[in-house]
Amino acid sequence: MLRRLLATKGDYFIRLLYMHPKGIDEELLDLIAGDERIIKYLDIPIQHSEDRILKSMNRGYSRRELEQLFARIREKMPNAVLRTTVMVGYPGESADEFSGLRDFIVNTEFDNLGAFTYSREKGTGASRLKGHVLKGVKKKRHQKIMELQQEISKKRLARLLGRTTKVIIEGARTTR
């Protein structure tokens, strides 16, 4: 589909959102890297980085696969902007697994990251799991992730200081 869109003549840009890690292969990365009309902004929600939790979430990938994917993206598109979403406080998330998630975030250096706390939803598989994390613990973990990401984002943005770059404005915000 993306190739068909790119076959259309015109002055336009394409931004790919909510890309599942399992759907990103070398062909897609080469296509994104090779066409100026595709914005080098990859929004890849991973949810977590630790294998036991990823398996429980039925995500279909491992930490190692995520590490390899993000390394390939950085290799092909060093200036690509990476965005993700993670969850803290998933049932049974241990202190070590939370620490692993923090390490993964530090090593990957996402430009933007959204984090949310697990919320028990009646009728879901996760709601029936044992080891629900206390609300206060989830809140502290969320805060730690967001503080960590604030520092990473600051570092990533600093590389743009003094540079001239093309920007795309999607809309104007009015103030009253």
FILUMBA-411273 format. One record per atom (N, C-alpha, C, CB): atom name; x, y, z; residue in one letter. Coordinates in nm, 3 decimals. Glycine has a CB too. Example, Ala and Ser with C-alpha at 12.3 -4.5 7.8 and 13.67 -1.06 7.14 Angstrom:
<rs>
 atom       X       Y       Z res
    N   1.319  -0.569   0.780   A
   CA   1.230  -0.450   0.780   A
    C   1.320  -0.330   0.780   A
   CB   1.131  -0.447   0.905   A
    N   1.285  -0.225   0.708   S
   CA   1.367  -0.106   0.714   S
    C   1.290   0.003   0.787   S
   CB   1.408  -0.060   0.572   S
</rs>
This chain:
<rs>
 atom       X       Y       Z res
    N   0.082  -0.118   0.000   M
   CA   0.000   0.000   0.000   M
    C   0.087   0.126   0.000   M
   CB  -0.094  -0.001   0.120   M
    N   0.192   0.124   0.079   L
   CA   0.280   0.241   0.086   L
    C   0.344   0.269  -0.050   L
   CB   0.389   0.219   0.192   L
    N   0.386   0.165  -0.119   R
   CA   0.444   0.185  -0.253   R
    C   0.340   0.246  -0.348   R
   CB   0.494   0.050  -0.310   R
    N   0.216   0.203  -0.337   R
   CA   0.111   0.261  -0.424   R
    C   0.087   0.407  -0.390   R
   CB  -0.020   0.181  -0.409   R
    N   0.090   0.440  -0.262   L
   CA   0.075   0.580  -0.223   L
    C   0.190   0.664  -0.279   L
   CB   0.069   0.594  -0.070   L
    N   0.311   0.612  -0.270   L
   CA   0.428   0.685  -0.318   L
    C   0.431   0.698  -0.470   L
   CB   0.554   0.617  -0.271   L
    N   0.357   0.614  -0.539   A
   CA   0.349   0.624  -0.685   A
    C   0.265   0.744  -0.728   A
   CB   0.290   0.496  -0.743   A
    N   0.188   0.799  -0.636   T
   CA   0.106   0.916  -0.665   T
    C   0.194   1.040  -0.670   T
   CB  -0.006   0.933  -0.560   T
    N   0.186   1.111  -0.779   K
   CA   0.263   1.234  -0.794   K
    C   0.205   1.343  -0.705   K
   CB   0.266   1.281  -0.941   K
    N   0.291   1.432  -0.661   G
   CA   0.243   1.544  -0.581   G
    C   0.340   1.582  -0.471   G
   CB   0.110   1.511  -0.522   G
    N   0.308   1.694  -0.409   D
   CA   0.388   1.748  -0.300   D
    C   0.317   1.714  -0.169   D
   CB   0.408   1.904  -0.316   D
    N   0.357   1.604  -0.108   Y
   CA   0.293   1.557   0.014   Y
    C   0.392   1.480   0.098   Y
   CB   0.171   1.470  -0.020   Y
    N   0.352   1.455   0.222   F
   CA   0.432   1.376   0.314   F
    C   0.346   1.268   0.375   F
   CB   0.495   1.466   0.425   F
    N   0.410   1.159   0.412   I
   CA   0.342   1.048   0.479   I
    C   0.410   1.025   0.613   I
   CB   0.344   0.919   0.391   I
    N   0.329   1.013   0.717   R
   CA   0.381   0.980   0.849   R
    C   0.313   0.851   0.893   R
   CB   0.357   1.097   0.953   R
    N   0.394   0.753   0.928   L
   CA   0.343   0.623   0.971   L
    C   0.329   0.623   1.123   L
   CB   0.437   0.508   0.924   L
    N   0.212   0.586   1.170   L
   CA   0.186   0.586   1.313   L
    C   0.148   0.447   1.363   L
   CB   0.075   0.685   1.347   L
    N   0.176   0.423   1.489   Y
   CA   0.136   0.300   1.559   Y
    C   0.181   0.174   1.485   Y
   CB  -0.015   0.297   1.577   Y
    N   0.308   0.168   1.459   M
   CA   0.366   0.055   1.387   M
    C   0.398  -0.058   1.485   M
   CB   0.493   0.098   1.309   M
    N   0.342  -0.175   1.462   H
   CA   0.372  -0.290   1.548   H
    C   0.512  -0.339   1.513   H
   CB   0.265  -0.405   1.530   H
    N   0.596  -0.364   1.613   P
   CA   0.734  -0.406   1.585   P
    C   0.745  -0.526   1.491   P
   CB   0.804  -0.439   1.714   P
    N   0.651  -0.619   1.500   K
   CA   0.657  -0.739   1.415   K
    C   0.631  -0.706   1.267   K
   CB   0.557  -0.843   1.464   K
    N   0.572  -0.592   1.239   G
   CA   0.542  -0.555   1.101   G
    C   0.650  -0.472   1.033   G
   CB   0.415  -0.480   1.097   G
    N   0.760  -0.449   1.103   I
   CA   0.868  -0.365   1.048   I
    C   0.981  -0.456   1.003   I
   CB   0.918  -0.262   1.154   I
    N   0.995  -0.467   0.871   D
   CA   1.103  -0.551   0.817   D
    C   1.201  -0.465   0.739   D
   CB   1.045  -0.663   0.726   D
    N   1.303  -0.529   0.685   E
   CA   1.408  -0.456   0.612   E
    C   1.352  -0.381   0.491   E
   CB   1.518  -0.552   0.567   E
    N   1.259  -0.442   0.422   E
   CA   1.200  -0.379   0.305   E
    C   1.131  -0.249   0.343   E
   CB   1.100  -0.474   0.237   E
    N   1.055  -0.250   0.452   L
   CA   0.987  -0.129   0.497   L
    C   1.088  -0.024   0.541   L
   CB   0.890  -0.161   0.611   L
    N   1.189  -0.064   0.617   L
   CA   1.290   0.033   0.661   L
    C   1.363   0.095   0.542   L
   CB   1.392  -0.035   0.754   L
    N   1.395   0.014   0.442   D
   CA   1.461   0.068   0.322   D
    C   1.369   0.166   0.249   D
   CB   1.502  -0.048   0.227   D
    N   1.241   0.135   0.243   L
   CA   1.144   0.223   0.177   L
    C   1.135   0.356   0.251   L
   CB   1.006   0.156   0.170   L
    N   1.124   0.350   0.384   I
   CA   1.116   0.473   0.464   I
    C   1.245   0.555   0.448   I
   CB   1.092   0.440   0.613   I
    N   1.358   0.488   0.459   A
   CA   1.487   0.557   0.450   A
    C   1.510   0.618   0.312   A
   CB   1.600   0.461   0.483   A
    N   1.454   0.557   0.209   G
   CA   1.485   0.598   0.073   G
    C   1.392   0.698   0.010   G
   CB   1.488   0.481  -0.010   G
    N   1.288   0.740   0.079   D
   CA   1.194   0.833   0.017   D
    C   1.172   0.954   0.107   D
   CB   1.059   0.764  -0.012   D
    N   1.204   1.071   0.055   E
   CA   1.194   1.195   0.133   E
    C   1.051   1.229   0.173   E
   CB   1.253   1.310   0.054   E
    N   0.954   1.171   0.103   R
   CA   0.815   1.202   0.136   R
    C   0.766   1.127   0.259   R
   CB   0.725   1.169   0.018   R
    N   0.841   1.027   0.302   I
   CA   0.805   0.957   0.425   I
    C   0.881   1.022   0.540   I
   CB   0.836   0.803   0.416   I
    N   0.807   1.075   0.634   I
   CA   0.869   1.142   0.748   I
    C   0.942   1.039   0.833   I
   CB   0.762   1.218   0.832   I
    N   1.062   1.072   0.870   K
   CA   1.145   0.980   0.949   K
    C   1.109   0.991   1.097   K
   CB   1.296   1.011   0.928   K
    N   0.983   0.965   1.123   Y
   CA   0.925   0.967   1.257   Y
    C   0.856   0.833   1.272   Y
   CB   0.825   1.089   1.279   Y
    N   0.912   0.748   1.356   L
   CA   0.857   0.613   1.370   L
    C   0.794   0.597   1.508   L
   CB   0.966   0.507   1.347   L
    N   0.665   0.580   1.509   D
   CA   0.588   0.564   1.630   D
    C   0.563   0.414   1.649   D
   CB   0.453   0.645   1.624   D
    N   0.638   0.354   1.741   I
   CA   0.636   0.209   1.759   I
    C   0.605   0.178   1.905   I
   CB   0.773   0.145   1.716   I
    N   0.478   0.161   1.940   P
   CA   0.445   0.132   2.080   P
    C   0.488  -0.010   2.117   P
   CB   0.295   0.149   2.104   P
    N   0.576  -0.020   2.217   I
   CA   0.630  -0.151   2.254   I
    C   0.564  -0.210   2.379   I
   CB   0.779  -0.140   2.277   I
    N   0.505  -0.127   2.463   Q
   CA   0.440  -0.165   2.588   Q
    C   0.537  -0.199   2.701   Q
   CB   0.349  -0.281   2.564   Q
    N   0.639  -0.277   2.673   H
   CA   0.738  -0.314   2.775   H
    C   0.860  -0.369   2.704   H
   CB   0.680  -0.420   2.878   H
    N   0.964  -0.402   2.781   S
   CA   1.085  -0.456   2.720   S
    C   1.121  -0.594   2.773   S
   CB   1.199  -0.362   2.742   S
    N   1.058  -0.635   2.880   E
   CA   1.100  -0.758   2.946   E
    C   1.020  -0.878   2.897   E
   CB   1.085  -0.745   3.098   E
    N   1.092  -0.985   2.867   D
   CA   1.035  -1.101   2.798   D
    C   0.913  -1.162   2.866   D
   CB   1.139  -1.205   2.783   D
    N   0.920  -1.183   2.997   R
   CA   0.806  -1.247   3.064   R
    C   0.680  -1.162   3.051   R
   CB   0.838  -1.270   3.212   R
    N   0.695  -1.032   3.065   I
   CA   0.580  -0.943   3.055   I
    C   0.531  -0.936   2.910   I
   CB   0.615  -0.802   3.107   I
    N   0.623  -0.923   2.816   L
   CA   0.584  -0.921   2.674   L
    C   0.507  -1.048   2.637   L
   CB   0.708  -0.905   2.584   L
    N   0.553  -1.162   2.687   K
   CA   0.484  -1.288   2.658   K
    C   0.344  -1.288   2.719   K
   CB   0.565  -1.408   2.712   K
    N   0.332  -1.241   2.842   S
   CA   0.202  -1.236   2.908   S
    C   0.107  -1.141   2.835   S
   CB   0.218  -1.191   3.053   S
    N   0.161  -1.036   2.776   M
   CA   0.081  -0.940   2.699   M
    C   0.049  -0.991   2.558   M
   CB   0.153  -0.807   2.691   M
    N   0.104  -1.105   2.521   N
   CA   0.087  -1.160   2.386   N
    C   0.136  -1.064   2.278   N
   CB  -0.060  -1.192   2.361   N
    N   0.250  -1.000   2.306   R
   CA   0.302  -0.901   2.210   R
    C   0.371  -0.966   2.090   R
   CB   0.400  -0.809   2.280   R
    N   0.421  -1.088   2.104   G
   CA   0.477  -1.157   1.988   G
    C   0.621  -1.123   1.955   G
   CB   0.394  -1.129   1.871   G
    N   0.692  -1.060   2.046   Y
   CA   0.833  -1.029   2.025   Y
    C   0.904  -1.029   2.158   Y
   CB   0.851  -0.892   1.954   Y
    N   1.036  -1.031   2.151   S
   CA   1.119  -1.035   2.271   S
    C   1.200  -0.906   2.284   S
   CB   1.213  -1.157   2.267   S
    N   1.264  -0.891   2.397   R
   CA   1.352  -0.776   2.417   R
    C   1.463  -0.775   2.312   R
   CB   1.414  -0.779   2.560   R
    N   1.521  -0.891   2.288   R
   CA   1.629  -0.901   2.189   R
    C   1.581  -0.855   2.051   R
   CB   1.682  -1.045   2.182   R
    N   1.462  -0.895   2.013   E
   CA   1.408  -0.852   1.884   E
    C   1.387  -0.700   1.881   E
   CB   1.276  -0.924   1.854   E
    N   1.342  -0.644   1.991   L
   CA   1.326  -0.498   1.998   L
    C   1.461  -0.429   1.988   L
   CB   1.256  -0.458   2.129   L
    N   1.561  -0.479   2.059   E
   CA   1.694  -0.420   2.052   E
    C   1.748  -0.424   1.909   E
   CB   1.790  -0.493   2.147   E
    N   1.730  -0.536   1.842   Q
   CA   1.777  -0.549   1.704   Q
    C   1.702  -0.455   1.611   Q
   CB   1.761  -0.694   1.656   Q
    N   1.571  -0.444   1.631   L
   CA   1.491  -0.355   1.546   L
    C   1.537  -0.210   1.560   L
   CB   1.342  -0.365   1.583   L
    N   1.550  -0.162   1.683   F
   CA   1.588  -0.022   1.701   F
    C   1.732   0.004   1.657   F
   CB   1.572   0.018   1.847   F
    N   1.818  -0.095   1.669   A
   CA   1.955  -0.080   1.618   A
    C   1.953  -0.068   1.465   A
   CB   2.043  -0.201   1.661   A
    N   1.870  -0.148   1.398   R
   CA   1.861  -0.140   1.251   R
    C   1.804  -0.005   1.208   R
   CB   1.772  -0.254   1.196   R
    N   1.705   0.044   1.281   I
   CA   1.648   0.176   1.248   I
    C   1.755   0.283   1.262   I
   CB   1.527   0.208   1.339   I
    N   1.827   0.284   1.371   R
   CA   1.931   0.385   1.393   R
    C   2.043   0.372   1.289   R
   CB   1.991   0.372   1.535   R
    N   2.072   0.251   1.246   E
   CA   2.175   0.230   1.145   E
    C   2.131   0.286   1.010   E
   CB   2.208   0.079   1.131   E
    N   2.008   0.259   0.971   K
   CA   1.959   0.304   0.840   K
    C   1.920   0.452   0.839   K
   CB   1.839   0.220   0.799   K
    N   1.871   0.501   0.953   M
   CA   1.822   0.638   0.962   M
    C   1.868   0.699   1.093   M
   CB   1.667   0.644   0.950   M
    N   1.995   0.739   1.101   P
   CA   2.050   0.789   1.229   P
    C   1.973   0.907   1.287   P
   CB   2.193   0.830   1.210   P
    N   1.910   0.986   1.205   N
   CA   1.839   1.103   1.255   N
    C   1.689   1.082   1.268   N
   CB   1.864   1.219   1.164   N
    N   1.643   0.959   1.252   A
   CA   1.501   0.931   1.267   A
    C   1.458   0.963   1.409   A
   CB   1.469   0.783   1.232   A
    N   1.335   1.009   1.420   V
   CA   1.275   1.034   1.551   V
    C   1.199   0.909   1.591   V
   CB   1.182   1.161   1.549   V
    N   1.231   0.857   1.709   L
   CA   1.164   0.737   1.759   L
    C   1.071   0.773   1.874   L
   CB   1.268   0.632   1.805   L
    N   0.948   0.724   1.863   R
   CA   0.850   0.744   1.969   R
    C   0.795   0.608   2.008   R
   CB   0.736   0.839   1.923   R
    N   0.767   0.593   2.137   T
   CA   0.707   0.469   2.183   T
    C   0.614   0.496   2.299   T
   CB   0.815   0.368   2.224   T
    N   0.545   0.390   2.340   T
   CA   0.460   0.393   2.457   T
    C   0.493   0.270   2.540   T
   CB   0.309   0.396   2.418   T
    N   0.503   0.289   2.671   V
   CA   0.529   0.177   2.761   V
    C   0.427   0.179   2.875   V
   CB   0.674   0.184   2.817   V
    N   0.413   0.063   2.935   M
   CA   0.323   0.046   3.049   M
    C   0.404   0.005   3.171   M
   CB   0.212  -0.059   3.018   M
    N   0.375   0.065   3.283   V
   CA   0.436   0.023   3.409   V
    C   0.328  -0.033   3.500   V
   CB   0.511   0.142   3.478   V
    N   0.371  -0.123   3.588   G
   CA   0.277  -0.177   3.685   G
    C   0.190  -0.290   3.633   G
   CB   0.191  -0.070   3.734   G
    N   0.231  -0.353   3.523   Y
   CA   0.157  -0.469   3.473   Y
    C   0.160  -0.576   3.582   Y
   CB   0.218  -0.523   3.338   Y
    N   0.053  -0.654   3.597   P
   CA   0.050  -0.755   3.704   P
    C   0.176  -0.841   3.708   P
   CB  -0.072  -0.844   3.687   P
    N   0.235  -0.845   3.826   G
   CA   0.355  -0.925   3.846   G
    C   0.485  -0.855   3.809   G
   CB   0.343  -1.049   3.769   G
    N   0.478  -0.733   3.758   E
   CA   0.601  -0.662   3.721   E
    C   0.689  -0.646   3.846   E
   CB   0.569  -0.522   3.658   E
    N   0.804  -0.710   3.841   S
   CA   0.897  -0.705   3.955   S
    C   0.983  -0.579   3.947   S
   CB   0.987  -0.832   3.958   S
    N   1.051  -0.553   4.057   A
   CA   1.145  -0.439   4.059   A
    C   1.254  -0.461   3.954   A
   CB   1.209  -0.423   4.201   A
    N   1.299  -0.585   3.937   D
   CA   1.401  -0.614   3.836   D
    C   1.349  -0.591   3.695   D
   CB   1.451  -0.758   3.850   D
    N   1.225  -0.629   3.670   E
   CA   1.166  -0.607   3.537   E
    C   1.147  -0.458   3.510   E
   CB   1.032  -0.681   3.523   E
    N   1.107  -0.384   3.611   F
   CA   1.096  -0.239   3.595   F
    C   1.233  -0.179   3.566   F
   CB   1.035  -0.174   3.720   F
    N   1.334  -0.226   3.638   S
   CA   1.471  -0.179   3.615   S
    C   1.516  -0.213   3.473   S
   CB   1.567  -0.242   3.718   S
    N   1.479  -0.332   3.426   G
   CA   1.512  -0.370   3.288   G
    C   1.448  -0.278   3.187   G
   CB   1.468  -0.513   3.261   G
    N   1.324  -0.239   3.213   L
   CA   1.255  -0.144   3.125   L
    C   1.328  -0.010   3.125   L
   CB   1.108  -0.125   3.168   L
    N   1.367   0.036   3.241   R
   CA   1.441   0.162   3.250   R
    C   1.572   0.154   3.172   R
   CB   1.470   0.197   3.398   R
    N   1.644   0.044   3.187   D
   CA   1.770   0.026   3.114   D
    C   1.745   0.025   2.963   D
   CB   1.839  -0.105   3.157   D
    N   1.640  -0.041   2.922   F
   CA   1.607  -0.047   2.779   F
    C   1.581   0.094   2.725   F
   CB   1.484  -0.137   2.756   F
    N   1.507   0.172   2.800   I
   CA   1.476   0.309   2.758   I
    C   1.603   0.393   2.748   I
   CB   1.377   0.375   2.856   I
    N   1.691   0.380   2.846   V
   CA   1.818   0.453   2.845   V
    C   1.901   0.413   2.723   V
   CB   1.898   0.426   2.975   V
    N   1.911   0.284   2.697   N
   CA   1.993   0.236   2.586   N
    C   1.936   0.271   2.449   N
   CB   2.010   0.087   2.596   N
    N   1.805   0.273   2.437   T
   CA   1.742   0.300   2.308   T
    C   1.735   0.449   2.278   T
   CB   1.602   0.240   2.304   T
    N   1.720   0.531   2.381   E
   CA   1.710   0.676   2.367   E
    C   1.597   0.717   2.272   E
   CB   1.842   0.733   2.317   E
    N   1.476   0.691   2.312   F
   CA   1.361   0.736   2.235   F
    C   1.355   0.889   2.241   F
   CB   1.228   0.674   2.289   F
    N   1.317   0.949   2.130   D
   CA   1.302   1.094   2.128   D
    C   1.179   1.136   2.209   D
   CB   1.291   1.146   1.983   D
    N   1.075   1.058   2.195   N
   CA   0.949   1.082   2.267   N
    C   0.901   0.950   2.323   N
   CB   0.841   1.146   2.173   N
    N   0.847   0.956   2.443   L
   CA   0.797   0.835   2.507   L
    C   0.678   0.872   2.592   L
   CB   0.907   0.766   2.592   L
    N   0.572   0.797   2.575   G
   CA   0.455   0.810   2.662   G
    C   0.450   0.689   2.752   G
   CB   0.324   0.825   2.580   G
    N   0.418   0.709   2.877   A
   CA   0.406   0.598   2.971   A
    C   0.269   0.605   3.037   A
   CB   0.520   0.600   3.077   A
    N   0.216   0.489   3.066   F
   CA   0.091   0.485   3.140   F
    C   0.098   0.369   3.239   F
   CB  -0.030   0.470   3.045   F
    N   0.014   0.377   3.338   T
   CA   0.010   0.271   3.439   T
    C  -0.097   0.170   3.401   T
   CB  -0.017   0.329   3.580   T
    N  -0.067   0.045   3.432   Y
   CA  -0.164  -0.061   3.408   Y
    C  -0.292  -0.031   3.486   Y
   CB  -0.106  -0.199   3.448   Y
    N  -0.403  -0.051   3.420   S
   CA  -0.533  -0.033   3.482   S
    C  -0.613  -0.161   3.463   S
   CB  -0.608   0.091   3.422   S
    N  -0.658  -0.216   3.571   R
   CA  -0.734  -0.342   3.566   R
    C  -0.867  -0.320   3.495   R
   CB  -0.757  -0.398   3.709   R
    N  -0.887  -0.395   3.388   E
   CA  -1.012  -0.387   3.312   E
    C  -1.083  -0.521   3.323   E
   CB  -0.986  -0.351   3.161   E
    N  -1.202  -0.520   3.377   K
   CA  -1.279  -0.642   3.398   K
    C  -1.294  -0.719   3.266   K
   CB  -1.416  -0.609   3.457   K
    N  -1.273  -0.849   3.275   G
   CA  -1.292  -0.935   3.159   G
    C  -1.166  -0.957   3.076   G
   CB  -1.397  -0.878   3.072   G
    N  -1.058  -0.886   3.106   T
   CA  -0.934  -0.907   3.032   T
    C  -0.852  -1.017   3.096   T
   CB  -0.851  -0.776   3.024   T
    N  -0.766  -1.079   3.018   G
   CA  -0.679  -1.183   3.071   G
    C  -0.590  -1.131   3.182   G
   CB  -0.594  -1.241   2.962   G
    N  -0.539  -1.010   3.166   A
   CA  -0.448  -0.953   3.266   A
    C  -0.520  -0.927   3.399   A
   CB  -0.386  -0.824   3.214   A
    N  -0.649  -0.902   3.394   S
   CA  -0.721  -0.874   3.519   S
    C  -0.725  -0.996   3.610   S
   CB  -0.864  -0.827   3.488   S
    N  -0.710  -1.114   3.550   R
   CA  -0.714  -1.239   3.628   R
    C  -0.576  -1.283   3.676   R
   CB  -0.777  -1.349   3.544   R
    N  -0.473  -1.211   3.638   L
   CA  -0.337  -1.248   3.679   L
    C  -0.315  -1.217   3.827   L
   CB  -0.232  -1.174   3.594   L
    N  -0.221  -1.288   3.884   K
   CA  -0.183  -1.263   4.024   K
    C  -0.075  -1.156   4.028   K
   CB  -0.135  -1.394   4.093   K
    N  -0.061  -1.095   4.144   G
   CA   0.049  -1.002   4.164   G
    C   0.024  -0.861   4.114   G
   CB   0.170  -1.054   4.099   G
    N  -0.099  -0.814   4.130   H
   CA  -0.126  -0.676   4.087   H
    C  -0.042  -0.579   4.168   H
   CB  -0.277  -0.643   4.100   H
    N   0.020  -0.488   4.099   V
   CA   0.111  -0.391   4.160   V
    C   0.029  -0.283   4.230   V
   CB   0.207  -0.327   4.053   V
    N   0.073  -0.245   4.348   L
   CA   0.003  -0.144   4.425   L
    C   0.000  -0.010   4.350   L
   CB   0.070  -0.125   4.563   L
    N  -0.108   0.062   4.368   K
   CA  -0.129   0.190   4.299   K
    C  -0.014   0.288   4.324   K
   CB  -0.261   0.252   4.345   K
    N   0.032   0.297   4.448   G
   CA   0.142   0.388   4.481   G
    C   0.272   0.350   4.412   G
   CB   0.164   0.391   4.630   G
    N   0.297   0.220   4.401   V
   CA   0.417   0.171   4.332   V
    C   0.408   0.205   4.183   V
   CB   0.435   0.017   4.353   V
    N   0.292   0.181   4.125   K
   CA   0.273   0.214   3.982   K
    C   0.295   0.363   3.958   K
   CB   0.130   0.173   3.935   K
    N   0.243   0.444   4.046   K
   CA   0.257   0.590   4.032   K
    C   0.404   0.631   4.038   K
   CB   0.177   0.663   4.141   K
    N   0.480   0.574   4.132   K
   CA   0.623   0.606   4.145   K
    C   0.701   0.559   4.023   K
   CB   0.681   0.543   4.272   K
    N   0.668   0.441   3.973   R
   CA   0.736   0.389   3.855   R
    C   0.707   0.478   3.734   R
   CB   0.692   0.244   3.826   R
    N   0.583   0.520   3.721   H
   CA   0.547   0.610   3.610   H
    C   0.627   0.739   3.619   H
   CB   0.395   0.641   3.612   H
    N   0.634   0.795   3.737   Q
   CA   0.708   0.920   3.758   Q
    C   0.855   0.902   3.723   Q
   CB   0.694   0.969   3.903   Q
    N   0.914   0.791   3.766   K
   CA   1.056   0.765   3.736   K
    C   1.080   0.754   3.586   K
   CB   1.103   0.638   3.806   K
    N   0.991   0.686   3.516   I
   CA   1.006   0.672   3.370   I
    C   0.995   0.809   3.303   I
   CB   0.898   0.576   3.313   I
    N   0.899   0.889   3.344   M
   CA   0.880   1.018   3.279   M
    C   0.996   1.113   3.310   M
   CB   0.748   1.081   3.324   M
    N   1.051   1.108   3.430   E
   CA   1.168   1.190   3.461   E
    C   1.288   1.145   3.380   E
   CB   1.201   1.183   3.612   E
    N   1.306   1.016   3.368   L
   CA   1.413   0.961   3.286   L
    C   1.398   1.007   3.142   L
   CB   1.414   0.806   3.294   L
    N   1.276   0.995   3.089   Q
   CA   1.253   1.033   2.950   Q
    C   1.274   1.182   2.927   Q
   CB   1.114   0.994   2.907   Q
    N   1.241   1.262   3.026   Q
   CA   1.263   1.406   3.012   Q
    C   1.410   1.436   2.987   Q
   CB   1.214   1.480   3.138   Q
    N   1.498   1.368   3.058   E
   CA   1.642   1.387   3.039   E
    C   1.687   1.335   2.902   E
   CB   1.720   1.316   3.150   E
    N   1.634   1.222   2.862   I
   CA   1.670   1.166   2.731   I
    C   1.623   1.260   2.619   I
   CB   1.609   1.024   2.712   I
    N   1.499   1.308   2.629   S
   CA   1.446   1.398   2.526   S
    C   1.530   1.525   2.518   S
   CB   1.300   1.433   2.555   S
    N   1.568   1.577   2.633   K
   CA   1.652   1.698   2.637   K
    C   1.784   1.673   2.564   K
   CB   1.679   1.741   2.785   K
    N   1.844   1.558   2.590   K
   CA   1.970   1.521   2.524   K
    C   1.950   1.506   2.373   K
   CB   2.026   1.390   2.584   K
    N   1.843   1.437   2.334   R
   CA   1.817   1.415   2.191   R
    C   1.790   1.548   2.119   R
   CB   1.698   1.319   2.173   R
    N   1.717   1.637   2.182   L
   CA   1.687   1.767   2.121   L
    C   1.811   1.855   2.111   L
   CB   1.579   1.838   2.200   L
    N   1.904   1.840   2.202   A
   CA   2.025   1.923   2.202   A
    C   2.105   1.904   2.073   A
   CB   2.112   1.889   2.323   A
    N   2.094   1.789   2.011   R
   CA   2.168   1.765   1.887   R
    C   2.118   1.853   1.772   R
   CB   2.158   1.617   1.847   R
    N   2.001   1.914   1.790   L
   CA   1.944   1.999   1.685   L
    C   1.983   2.147   1.702   L
   CB   1.793   1.986   1.685   L
    N   2.041   2.182   1.814   L
   CA   2.077   2.322   1.838   L
    C   2.175   2.370   1.730   L
   CB   2.140   2.339   1.979   L
    N   2.147   2.488   1.677   G
   CA   2.233   2.548   1.577   G
    C   2.212   2.495   1.437   G
   CB   2.373   2.528   1.616   G
    N   2.120   2.405   1.419   R
   CA   2.094   2.348   1.286   R
    C   1.971   2.412   1.224   R
   CB   2.077   2.196   1.295   R
    N   1.971   2.416   1.094   T
   CA   1.855   2.458   1.019   T
    C   1.790   2.334   0.962   T
   CB   1.892   2.560   0.906   T
    N   1.660   2.324   0.978   T
   CA   1.590   2.205   0.931   T
    C   1.452   2.240   0.880   T
   CB   1.581   2.102   1.042   T
    N   1.400   2.156   0.796   K
   CA   1.265   2.172   0.744   K
    C   1.166   2.124   0.849   K
   CB   1.246   2.096   0.610   K
    N   1.058   2.197   0.866   V
   CA   0.953   2.155   0.960   V
    C   0.820   2.148   0.887   V
   CB   0.945   2.252   1.080   V
    N   0.733   2.072   0.941   I
   CA   0.598   2.060   0.886   I
    C   0.502   2.105   0.995   I
   CB   0.567   1.914   0.838   I
    N   0.419   2.201   0.963   I
   CA   0.319   2.250   1.058   I
    C   0.186   2.190   1.017   I
   CB   0.314   2.407   1.061   I
    N   0.127   2.114   1.107   E
   CA   0.003   2.045   1.075   E
    C  -0.119   2.131   1.099   E
   CB  -0.009   1.920   1.155   E
    N  -0.107   2.234   1.177   G
   CA  -0.221   2.319   1.204   G
    C  -0.179   2.433   1.295   G
   CB  -0.335   2.240   1.267   G
    N  -0.261   2.532   1.302   A
   CA  -0.232   2.648   1.385   A
    C  -0.315   2.639   1.511   A
   CB  -0.260   2.781   1.310   A
    N  -0.253   2.673   1.622   R
   CA  -0.323   2.676   1.748   R
    C  -0.354   2.822   1.780   R
   CB  -0.239   2.608   1.863   R
    N  -0.475   2.849   1.814   T
   CA  -0.512   2.985   1.849   T
    C  -0.522   2.996   1.999   T
   CB  -0.645   3.026   1.782   T
    N  -0.488   3.113   2.049   T
   CA  -0.500   3.138   2.192   T
    C  -0.600   3.250   2.214   T
   CB  -0.363   3.175   2.255   T
    N  -0.662   3.244   2.322   R
   CA  -0.762   3.349   2.354   R
    C  -0.728   3.410   2.486   R
   CB  -0.905   3.292   2.357   R
</rs>
